[in-house]
Amino acid sequence: MNNNLEKNLSHGGNVWKAAEELGVKVHDIIDFSASINPLGPPTYAIEAIQNYLRLTEHYPEPSGKEFKLTLKKHLEIDPNNIVLGNGSMELIYLISRLFYKRRILTLAPSFSAYGKGINNPQIIRIPLDNNKNFKLPIGDLISNIQQNDLIFIANPNNPTGNVFKREDLLHILQTAAKLQAILVIDEAFMDFVTEQNESLKDLVYKYDNLIILRSITKFFALPGLRLGYAIASEEIISLMEDILPPWRVNTLALAAGKASIEDYEYIEKSHKLIKQEKEYLQTQLENLKELKVYPSTANFLLIEILNSNITANSLQQHIKNNSILIRDCSSFPGLSPYYFRIAVKSRIYNEKLIEQMRCIFK
């Protein structure tokens, strides 16, 4: 692979590359590097894919109207305030191209894709303090907002997993509005939060400088299908629709997305399982004195290695030989080479990870 392309694809979940390097099948890889629901895709989503296979001889529904109507019931958001994307990553790239003028303002550490899709953007990163569990530095952030900034904030934040308070985000939004700055709240992991009181999605009717991003594929374990969406004012949605190509979301993704959102039993079961397994992982890892586990509201944990002789990269390489992948977080601005992230998986896989960690750490 081209080195520049490899660099741009710095992300968890590359089971294909790992399988090739290890000489094993993709299904033999235990992937803790991508934060995907351990339950796997909903049964109803798989059935929907099978039922719609014959319809792939037709073009997809151009705007995803039926899926948007399902989102309307799920989110209580008008379809005219929703735009679909071939994964939320497509929308992140588009937003950068549409709204970048002078600067991008974001946090460190946070998702590395903010600012991608444009050449040499000026990116200002406001540091999060690990000694304060990466709490949002509301004063520092607000004081750094300038005219026409494009602001990206992940909530819950990735890779730290903490949720920022609605009242703090609202303060940022109001300040941004006065300076004609666009605020993008990336809620890709919000579905993993049982109580979603911190979301700002209901404010898109009041603030025309607010964009909310959501992902279907993480919570419903469908990353291979690529489906995400943005919520914003009708003006912003119309602008995005005009730039995006039709048929960008395929028929199977739309069918699976609709079936997934309507599967309330799956949603409830997911929250219960992830809560249980996250507590198990956190308890077991905290017993290892050479590791520090940070609190998380999402389906992943950020962990700091306290033994300076072991880096996240060396740990990653060591356990990869056992077909286990973790996310080395040294590529995240603001994190040292001693941080890594793991997804919450089912008990049998979590136990295998803990077994490996016990062999390495005290």
C-alpha positions as CSV (number, residue, x, y, z in Angstrom):
1,M,0.0,0.0,0.0
2,N,1.1,3.6,-0.7
3,N,2.8,5.0,2.4
4,N,0.7,8.2,2.3
5,L,-2.5,6.2,2.0
6,E,-1.4,4.0,4.9
7,K,-0.8,7.1,7.0
8,N,-4.1,8.6,6.2
9,L,-5.8,5.3,7.2
10,S,-4.4,5.3,10.7
11,H,-7.4,3.8,12.4
12,G,-8.4,0.7,14.4
13,G,-10.0,-2.3,12.8
14,N,-7.6,-3.3,10.0
15,V,-8.1,-7.0,10.4
16,W,-7.3,-7.6,6.8
17,K,-3.7,-6.3,7.2
18,A,-3.2,-8.2,10.4
19,A,-4.5,-11.5,8.9
20,E,-2.2,-11.1,6.0
21,E,0.8,-10.4,8.2
22,L,0.1,-13.3,10.5
23,G,-0.9,-15.8,7.8
24,V,-4.3,-16.4,9.3
25,K,-7.9,-15.9,8.3
26,V,-9.8,-12.7,9.2
27,H,-12.2,-14.7,11.4
28,D,-9.2,-15.8,13.5
29,I,-8.4,-12.2,14.6
30,I,-9.8,-11.0,17.9
31,D,-10.1,-7.3,17.2
32,F,-10.1,-5.0,20.3
33,S,-8.8,-2.1,18.1
34,A,-12.2,-1.2,16.6
35,S,-14.9,-0.2,19.0
36,I,-17.8,-2.2,17.6
37,N,-20.8,-3.7,19.5
38,P,-19.7,-7.2,20.7
39,L,-23.2,-8.6,20.0
40,G,-22.6,-8.4,16.3
41,P,-25.2,-7.3,13.8
42,P,-28.9,-7.5,14.8
43,T,-30.6,-10.6,13.5
44,Y,-33.3,-8.4,11.9
45,A,-30.6,-6.5,10.1
46,I,-29.1,-9.7,8.6
47,E,-32.6,-10.8,7.6
48,A,-33.2,-7.4,6.0
49,I,-30.0,-7.7,4.0
50,Q,-31.0,-11.2,2.8
51,N,-34.5,-10.0,1.8
52,Y,-33.2,-7.0,-0.1
53,L,-30.5,-8.9,-2.0
54,R,-32.6,-9.2,-5.2
55,L,-33.2,-5.4,-5.1
56,T,-29.5,-4.7,-5.7
57,E,-30.4,-5.0,-9.4
58,H,-32.0,-1.5,-8.9
59,Y,-30.4,1.7,-7.9
60,P,-30.8,2.6,-4.2
61,E,-33.4,5.0,-3.0
62,P,-31.5,8.3,-3.9
63,S,-32.1,10.2,-0.7
64,G,-32.8,7.3,1.7
65,K,-36.3,8.6,2.3
66,E,-37.6,5.5,4.1
67,F,-34.6,5.3,6.4
68,K,-34.9,9.0,7.2
69,L,-38.5,8.4,8.2
70,T,-37.3,5.7,10.6
71,L,-34.8,8.1,12.0
72,K,-37.5,10.7,12.5
73,K,-39.3,8.3,14.9
74,H,-36.1,7.2,16.6
75,L,-34.7,10.7,17.1
76,E,-37.7,13.0,16.9
77,I,-36.0,14.9,14.2
78,D,-37.6,16.1,10.9
79,P,-36.2,14.3,7.8
80,N,-35.5,17.7,6.2
81,N,-32.9,18.1,9.0
82,I,-31.1,14.8,8.2
83,V,-28.5,14.0,5.5
84,L,-27.2,10.5,5.0
85,G,-23.6,9.5,4.3
86,N,-21.6,6.5,3.3
87,G,-20.4,6.3,6.9
88,S,-20.0,9.4,9.0
89,M,-16.4,9.7,7.8
90,E,-17.7,10.8,4.4
91,L,-19.6,13.6,6.1
92,I,-16.6,14.7,8.2
93,Y,-14.6,15.1,5.0
94,L,-17.4,16.9,3.3
95,I,-17.9,19.3,6.3
96,S,-14.2,20.2,6.3
97,R,-14.4,21.0,2.5
98,L,-17.6,23.0,2.8
99,F,-17.0,25.1,6.0
100,Y,-13.2,25.4,6.5
101,K,-12.2,29.0,6.1
102,R,-9.3,29.9,8.3
103,R,-8.9,27.4,11.1
104,I,-10.1,24.1,12.6
105,L,-10.4,24.1,16.4
106,T,-10.6,20.7,18.1
107,L,-9.4,18.8,21.2
108,A,-6.3,16.7,21.9
109,P,-6.6,13.8,22.2
110,S,-9.6,13.3,19.9
111,F,-10.5,11.6,16.7
112,S,-7.8,12.2,14.1
113,A,-10.0,12.6,11.1
114,Y,-11.0,16.2,11.9
115,G,-9.5,18.3,9.2
116,K,-9.1,15.5,6.7
117,G,-10.1,16.1,3.1
118,I,-8.5,19.5,2.7
119,N,-4.9,20.4,2.0
120,N,-2.7,21.7,4.9
121,P,-5.4,23.0,7.2
122,Q,-4.5,25.1,10.2
123,I,-5.6,23.0,13.1
124,I,-5.6,24.4,16.7
125,R,-5.8,21.6,19.3
126,I,-6.9,22.4,22.9
127,P,-5.2,19.9,25.2
128,L,-7.2,17.7,27.6
129,D,-5.5,17.1,31.0
130,N,-5.1,13.4,31.8
131,N,-4.8,14.3,35.5
132,K,-8.4,15.6,35.3
133,N,-9.6,12.5,33.5
134,F,-9.6,14.5,30.2
135,K,-12.3,16.9,31.4
136,L,-13.5,19.5,28.9
137,P,-11.4,22.7,29.4
138,I,-14.4,24.9,28.7
139,G,-12.6,28.2,29.5
140,D,-9.6,27.5,27.3
141,L,-11.8,26.3,24.4
142,I,-14.1,29.3,24.4
143,S,-11.2,31.8,24.7
144,N,-9.6,30.3,21.6
145,I,-12.7,30.5,19.3
146,Q,-12.2,33.0,16.5
147,Q,-14.3,34.3,13.6
148,N,-15.4,31.6,11.1
149,D,-13.7,28.8,12.9
150,L,-14.7,25.2,12.2
151,I,-15.0,23.4,15.6
152,F,-15.0,19.6,16.0
153,I,-15.9,18.1,19.4
154,A,-16.5,14.3,19.8
155,N,-19.1,13.5,22.5
156,P,-18.4,10.9,23.9
157,N,-14.8,11.8,23.1
158,N,-12.6,9.3,21.3
159,P,-10.3,7.8,22.6
160,T,-10.9,9.0,26.1
161,G,-14.6,7.8,26.4
162,N,-15.9,10.6,28.5
163,V,-19.1,12.5,27.9
164,F,-19.0,16.3,28.0
165,K,-21.9,18.2,29.7
166,R,-24.7,19.6,27.6
167,E,-24.5,23.0,29.4
168,D,-20.8,23.3,28.6
169,L,-21.4,22.4,24.9
170,L,-24.2,24.9,24.8
171,H,-21.9,27.6,26.1
172,I,-19.5,26.8,23.3
173,L,-22.3,26.8,20.7
174,Q,-23.5,30.2,21.8
175,T,-20.0,31.7,21.6
176,A,-19.4,30.1,18.2
177,A,-22.7,31.5,16.9
178,K,-21.6,35.1,17.8
179,L,-18.4,34.6,15.8
180,Q,-20.0,32.9,12.8
181,A,-18.2,29.7,13.7
182,I,-19.5,26.2,12.9
183,L,-19.7,23.7,15.7
184,V,-19.7,20.0,14.8
185,I,-20.5,17.6,17.6
186,D,-19.5,14.1,16.6
187,E,-21.9,11.8,18.5
188,A,-20.6,8.6,16.8
189,F,-20.5,6.8,20.2
190,M,-23.6,8.4,21.8
191,D,-25.8,5.3,21.2
192,F,-23.6,3.5,23.7
193,V,-24.6,6.0,26.4
194,T,-27.8,4.8,28.1
195,E,-29.0,8.3,29.1
196,Q,-28.4,10.6,26.2
197,N,-29.2,13.9,28.0
198,E,-26.0,15.5,26.9
199,S,-26.8,15.4,23.2
200,L,-27.5,18.8,21.4
201,K,-29.5,17.2,18.5
202,D,-32.7,19.1,19.5
203,L,-30.9,22.5,19.1
204,V,-30.4,22.3,15.3
205,Y,-33.7,24.1,14.9
206,K,-32.5,27.0,16.9
207,Y,-28.8,27.3,15.9
208,D,-27.9,27.3,12.2
209,N,-24.2,26.9,13.1
210,L,-24.7,23.4,14.7
211,I,-24.1,20.0,13.0
212,I,-24.5,16.7,14.8
213,L,-22.9,13.6,13.4
214,R,-24.1,10.1,14.2
215,S,-23.0,6.6,13.1
216,I,-25.2,3.5,12.6
217,T,-22.4,1.1,12.0
218,K,-20.6,1.2,15.4
219,F,-23.5,0.5,17.8
220,F,-25.2,-2.0,15.4
221,A,-21.9,-3.7,14.4
222,L,-22.3,-2.9,10.6
223,P,-19.0,-1.1,9.8
224,G,-18.6,-3.0,6.5
225,L,-21.9,-1.5,5.2
226,R,-21.0,2.2,5.9
227,L,-23.9,4.2,7.1
228,G,-23.9,7.5,9.0
229,Y,-25.9,10.7,9.1
230,A,-25.7,14.4,10.0
231,I,-28.4,16.5,11.7
232,A,-28.4,20.3,11.1
233,S,-30.5,23.2,9.9
234,E,-32.4,22.8,6.6
235,E,-30.0,25.2,5.0
236,I,-26.9,23.2,5.9
237,I,-28.6,19.9,5.0
238,S,-29.6,21.3,1.6
239,L,-26.0,22.5,1.0
240,M,-24.6,19.1,1.9
241,E,-27.2,17.2,-0.3
242,D,-26.3,19.4,-3.2
243,I,-22.6,18.4,-3.0
244,L,-23.0,14.8,-2.2
245,P,-23.7,12.3,-5.0
246,P,-27.0,10.4,-5.2
247,W,-27.1,6.6,-4.5
248,R,-24.1,7.0,-2.1
249,V,-25.7,4.7,0.5
250,N,-26.4,1.3,-0.9
251,T,-29.7,-0.6,-0.7
252,L,-28.4,-3.2,1.8
253,A,-27.1,-0.6,4.2
254,L,-30.4,1.3,4.1
255,A,-32.4,-1.9,4.8
256,A,-30.1,-3.0,7.6
257,G,-30.1,0.4,9.1
258,K,-33.8,0.6,9.3
259,A,-34.2,-2.9,10.7
260,S,-31.5,-2.1,13.3
261,I,-33.0,1.1,14.6
262,E,-36.3,-0.6,15.1
263,D,-34.8,-3.5,17.1
264,Y,-35.4,-2.1,20.6
265,E,-34.7,-5.5,22.2
266,Y,-31.2,-5.5,20.6
267,I,-30.6,-2.0,21.9
268,E,-31.5,-2.9,25.4
269,K,-29.5,-6.1,25.4
270,S,-26.5,-4.2,24.0
271,H,-26.5,-1.7,26.8
272,K,-26.8,-4.4,29.4
273,L,-23.9,-6.5,28.0
274,I,-21.5,-3.6,27.4
275,K,-22.1,-2.3,30.9
276,Q,-21.4,-5.7,32.4
277,E,-18.3,-6.5,30.3
278,K,-16.9,-3.0,30.6
279,E,-17.0,-3.3,34.4
280,Y,-15.4,-6.7,34.2
281,L,-12.5,-5.4,32.0
282,Q,-12.0,-2.4,34.1
283,T,-11.9,-4.4,37.4
284,Q,-9.5,-7.0,36.0
285,L,-7.2,-4.4,34.4
286,E,-7.1,-2.2,37.5
287,N,-5.7,-5.1,39.4
288,L,-2.6,-4.8,37.3
289,K,-0.6,-2.1,39.0
290,E,1.4,-1.2,35.9
291,L,-1.8,0.0,34.1
292,K,-4.1,3.0,34.7
293,V,-7.6,2.6,33.3
294,Y,-9.6,5.8,32.6
295,P,-13.3,6.0,33.2
296,S,-15.4,5.7,30.1
297,T,-19.1,6.0,29.1
298,A,-18.6,4.5,25.7
299,N,-17.9,0.9,24.6
300,F,-14.1,1.2,24.9
301,L,-11.4,1.9,27.6
302,L,-8.3,4.1,27.4
303,I,-5.4,2.7,29.3
304,E,-2.1,4.1,30.2
305,I,1.0,1.9,30.7
306,L,2.9,3.0,33.8
307,N,5.9,0.8,33.1
308,S,8.3,3.0,31.0
309,N,9.9,-0.1,29.6
310,I,6.8,-1.1,27.7
311,T,5.2,1.1,25.0
312,A,1.8,0.7,23.5
313,N,3.4,-0.1,20.2
314,S,5.5,-2.9,21.7
315,L,2.5,-4.2,23.5
316,Q,0.5,-4.1,20.4
317,Q,3.1,-6.1,18.4
318,H,3.5,-8.6,21.2
319,I,-0.1,-9.6,21.6
320,K,-0.7,-9.4,17.8
321,N,1.3,-12.5,17.5
322,N,-1.5,-14.2,19.4
323,S,-4.0,-12.8,16.9
324,I,-5.3,-10.1,19.3
325,L,-5.4,-6.5,18.1
326,I,-5.4,-3.4,20.3
327,R,-5.3,0.3,19.3
328,D,-1.9,1.9,19.9
329,C,-3.0,5.5,20.7
330,S,0.4,7.2,20.2
331,S,-0.9,8.6,16.9
332,F,-3.5,10.7,18.8
333,P,-2.2,14.2,19.4
334,G,-1.8,14.8,23.1
335,L,-1.1,11.2,24.1
336,S,2.3,9.7,24.9
337,P,3.6,6.4,23.5
338,Y,2.2,4.7,26.6
339,Y,-1.5,4.8,25.8
340,F,-3.7,2.2,24.2
341,R,-7.4,1.6,23.7
342,I,-9.5,-1.5,23.8
343,A,-13.0,-2.2,22.8
344,V,-15.4,-4.0,25.1
345,K,-16.1,-7.4,23.7
346,S,-17.9,-10.6,24.8
347,R,-16.6,-12.4,27.9
348,I,-14.8,-15.2,26.1
349,Y,-12.6,-12.7,24.2
350,N,-12.2,-10.3,27.2
351,E,-10.8,-13.2,29.2
352,K,-8.3,-14.0,26.5
353,L,-7.2,-10.4,26.5
354,I,-6.9,-10.3,30.3
355,E,-4.8,-13.5,30.2
356,Q,-2.4,-11.9,27.8
357,M,-2.2,-8.7,30.0
358,R,-1.4,-10.8,33.1
359,C,1.5,-12.4,31.3
360,I,3.0,-9.0,30.6
361,F,2.1,-6.7,33.4
362,K,2.2,-7.1,37.2
